Amino acid sequence: MDFFRKRSYNLDAALKSLLLLGYAFFFFLTMQSGQILKYVHPRNVPVIIFAGMAMVICAVFFMKEALKPKRVLKSSKSLLLFAVPLVMAFLVPAQKIDSTVLSYDGINIGGAIGSGNNITQNVDSTNSLYGDDTIMDGAYDEEAFYLEAFGNMYSDGSLGTADQNATISDEGFQVENGVILVDDQNYVKWMEEIYNHLDKYRGKKIQVIGFVYKDDAFGKNAFVSARMLMVCCAADMQTIGFLCKYKNVSDLPGDSWVKVTGTIQKETFEGNPMTVIVVDQIENTKKPENEYVYPF
């Protein structure tokens, strides 16, 4: 009976040490492979490194404690609960998020991030806006749009109409040869900037890369050039993107990555503005090394 009442080792400390080393090892593997970016924002990686180092230090401390005799007061089985997520982390690899797990009412298109303007508010109008084949060629008076857009655009002097070949970079905003270049680094900045000053950019050329997301709610002549936005970690992932008018949407495979070049136009629904890109050119492109975009 005394054998069960007192051990020559500390089982609690041994289990804690093993669990901490297991989590630290998982952190190390995900950082080495780059998979860590599927879990957390890049700015959180130093925190993960610090946490891993702290776990190793604590594990060493518990190793010493594990060698000391301990009187048995309670079962250590509760510690095994912490092993379940660790085992799952090794057995179930990180998966990318694509349109197979999306629903159209969870997508933020053409709106300010965090403003609450999502597709449930905006895209319900697409059935009437894009439900027929007349929305593409000849749907807009391009000459009138360009006269209005370039006559008022960049009134702050950052880019004049006489200097359309310049490459402008101001806080991540880039315009080259009169075309707004939306890349991974400035994706969210440009999306918010265009939405917040939509009249200023109306009629302006834009180039954006994203994966094709189609839904019946958009109508047959529209799709979303989408990206996955991570604010802090995978738990808060959301989909953002630009609604694109394109008459050959049926030719675009879902989840395929495309580079869209088109013209920014403004639609309204129930008094709310919505950014729309009328596609001039579309081409297949390589998937970015990091598929996610970040607000900062």
N, C-alpha and C positions, 0 to 999 in steps of 0.2 A: 504493500500500500504506500509506503514511503517513497517508492520509486516513482509513483504517479504524482505524488505531492511535490516532489522537488526534482528538477532536471539538472543535469550537469552542463546545460547549455540554455541559451535564451532564445526560444523559438520565435517569439515576437520580433526581436531584433533581427534575426536571420531572415525572416520573411520580408521585413521592411527593407533590408539591404538589397535583397534580390529584386524586389519591385522597383526600387529607385534605380538600380543599375539597368533594369530592363527598359524603363522609360528613357533614361539617358542614352542608352544604346539606340533606341528607336529615333530619338531626336538626331543623333549623329548620322544615322543612315539616311534619313530624309533630307538633311542638309547637304550631305555628300552627293546625293543623287539629284538634288534640285527639286525634289518633290515637296519640299517644305512650302514652296510658293503656292501649292494647291490647297494648303491649309490656312496660311496666314499672310497678311500684308507684308511686303518686304521690310517695312520699318519695324516689324515685330520680330524679325529674325535675330537681332542682337539680344532681345529678351529671352528667346528660346535658347540661345547659346549660354547665356548666364544661368538660366534654369537648369540646363543640362549639367553644367559645371557644379552648381550647388547640389544637385542630386548625387553626383559622384562623391562629393565631400561628405554629405550626410550618410551615404552608403558605407563609406570607410569607417565613420564613427559607429554605425550600427554593427559593423563587422566585429569591432572590438567588444561591443556589448554582447554579441551573440556567443562569445566564448565564456561568458561569466555564468555561473549557476543562477537559476531563478526558481523561486517557489511558484508553483502553478496556481494562479488565482482565477483565471478565466480562459476560455478557449480562444485560440488565435484564428479560428475559421473566418471571422469577419474580414480579416485582411485579404482573404482570397477574392473578395468582391472587387478589389482594385486590380486583380489580375485579368478580369474579364475584358475590360476595354483595351488592355495592353495586348492580349492575345488577338483580339479582333483587329487591332491596328496592324499587326503583322500579317494576319490572314486575309484581310480585305484591303487591297491597295487603294490609294486615292484615285478617284475617278473624275474625269473632266465633266463639266456640266454643259449640256447642249440642249437643243430644242426638244429632245425626247422627254425631258423632265420639266418643260416649261408649259405654262398656260398663258393665253394671250392677256388675261386680266392681271398678270403680274409683271408686265413689261412697261417700262417708262420710256416713252418715245417722244422725242422732240420737246421735252419739258425740262424744267430746272430740277436738278437732283435734290431730293428731299422736300420738294414743294408739295408733294401729294398729287401732282398732275401725272397720272398714269394712264394706261391704255383704256381702262374702264371709263375714263372721262372723255378721252379723245377719239379712240378708234371706232367707237360705235357709229361714227359718221361715215366710215369708209364704205359701208354697204351702198350708201347713196352716192358718195363721192367717186368711188372707183368700181362700181358694179357693172359698168359697161365698157365697151372698147373705144369710146370716144375721148378718153382722158389723155391720150398721148399726143400724137402729132396734131398740131394745130389747135390744141386745147387752150393755149395762152398766146397772147400777142407779145412775142419775145422782144420785139423792138421797143414797144412801149415800156415793158418791164425793165429793160436795160437802161433806157433813158432815165427812168425814174430812179432805179437803183444806183446807178453810177453817178447820177447828178447829186445825190444826197449822201452817198456812202462815204465813210471815213471823213466826215466833216471836221473831225478833230485834227486832220492833217497827217494822220499816221500813214496814209497811203492815198495819193492823188490819182486821178484817172490817167494822168499823163505819165505815170511811173509804174505801169502795170508789169514790167519785167523785173522789178526789184524783189528781193527776198527779204521779208520783214520778220523779225523775231522780237517780240515784246512780251515777256512773262510767259513764254511758251507758245504764243500765237505766231503762226507762220503763214505767209501768203507768198506764193511764187508764181510768177507769170500770170498774175491775176486770179490764181486758183488757191483757195483755202486748203491747206494740207493738214488733215486730221490724222495724227499718228498716235502710237500707244502712249507717248508721254503727255500729249496735250489733249487727248480724246475728251475727257470730262470737262476740261477748261473750255474747249471750243463748243461743246454741246451746251453748256450753261451760257456762254457768251452769246451764241447765236439765238438761243431762246429768249434771253433777257433783252436782246436788241434786235429782234427779228426784222423789224422794218429797215434797219440799217443794212442787213445782209441779204435782204430779199433781192433776188435776181443775180446774186453772186455765184460764181462757179465754186464747186467744192469737190474734194476727193477724199474718200473715206474707205477704210478696209473693215470688213466684218463678216460674220457668217450669216448665211441666208436663213431667215426664219419666216415660214409661211403659215398662214392660218386663214380659214374660211372667213373669219371676221374682217379681214383686210379687203376682201373682194379678190377677183381673179387677176387684177392688174396692179397689185401692190404687194410688197414684202418689206420686212424690216432688215436693214443691215445692222446686225446686233453684236453686242459685246457683253461679256459678263463683268460686272462691277463688284469689286471687293473693297469694302470700307475698312474692315478690321480682320475678319477671318472668313472661312468658308460658310459659317453659320449665317452671316448676314449678306450672302451673295444675292445680287439682283441683276436683272437684265435691262440694259439700256440700248438705245440705238436710234437710228433715223428711219422714218417711214419713207420708202422709195416707190415712186410711180414707175412702172415698167411694163410694157405691153407683152413681153415674152416671159413672164414669171414662171410659166409652166415648164420652160426649158432649164430652169435653175434647180439643181438638186438641193434638197434641204440640208442644212449644216455645211454646205460647201462654202469655202472662203472666197470672197470676190472683192475686187477693187472697183468701187463705184465712182464715176465722175459724172456730175450732173449740176443742176441749177437749183438753188434754194428758192422755195416758194412758201407762201404763207397760207394756211387754211385756218378756218375758225369753226369751232363747234360749241354751241351754247355760250358764245361770247368769249371762249378761251382760245388763244392762238395755238397753232400747232405747226411745227416745222416739217416741211415735206421736201424731199429731193426728187426733182424730175430727172430721170436718168438719161444722160446723153451717150454714155459709153460704160460698158461693164465687161470686166475680164476676170478670169480665174487667177488666183494668187495663192502663194504659200501661206499656210497657217503660221501665225507668229510663234516664236519660241515660247513666249509667255502669253497665253490666250486672254489673260485678265487685264483690266484697266483699273486705275485707282484714282480717287478724288483728290489725293495729295501725295 
